[in-house]
Amino acid sequence: MLRVSCRRCERTVEIQTADAVRLYGANALWKDVAQRLLDNTCQQRTGRHEEDGCWPAFESP
């Protein structure tokens, strides 16, 4: 299981390993998967590219 939280909005997202492989491929890096998960549901939109998005903080279960 991959669990990543956002240091900016305190949101936490989890995904099972099998689901991550199915959605992002077997060669995907966990860091990239985590960033995509947060970015796909990000609620911190400022309109400026360099300020938009979530800031990942990785946790181990």
Secondary structure, 3 states (H helix, E strand, C coil): CEEEEECCCCCEEEECHHHHHHHHCCCCCHHHHHHHHHHHCCCCCCCCCCCCCCCEEEECC
